[in-house]
């Protein structure tokens, strides 16, 4: 499976495009586009690579990861896939923006297809395993692609750090437990693609991340 990363909006969120090079089936993960320029950048990439976008997935529903949901849903005719424990966040997108002092025309969004721990999605023949990793938000999930050796962790795990837990229904103990049990139990060479910043590996975080050592 191939992966491309885009950095969008004022929060510097990582939006990922995953695709199967044989079928050109693609998934957009955490569309964070905030304006026309960012939407055009994503759409032009998809068009230039002749991708067929079949899935829209949110690792969680904090505002910076779902700014572009409405655009992707409308343009590509997709349903929003996420964990239902984050429905309250999706439905309160305008309120989330207001808490950060952002004045922009945003509409509440929804979760159309519920993803739960142990669910499996496919791009072509390659599977994407859904891992429940609550703590940063109650519905946080990670997307593990064992055949390609990477995991998209959203804002659960970062290089040398972890997600914040001071937002509604976050919990520090739950987050650390999720990381230790669900992510750091994977093979050491698994590439970690975070919701912000550069990539890392499971092995590196096991050895050096002060929050989960």
Buried (B, 14 or more C-beta within 10 A) or exposed (E): BEBBEBEBBEBEBBBBBBBBEEBBBBBBBBBBBBEEEBBEBBBEBBEEBEBEBBBBBBBBBBBBBBBBBBBBBEBBEBEBBBBBBBBBBBBBBBEBBBEEEBEEEBEEBBBEBEBEBEBEBBBBEBBBBBBBBBBBBBBBBBBBBBEBBBBBBBBBBBBEBBBEBEBEBBBBEBBBBBBBEBBBEBEEEBBBBBBBBEBBBBBBBBEEBEBBE
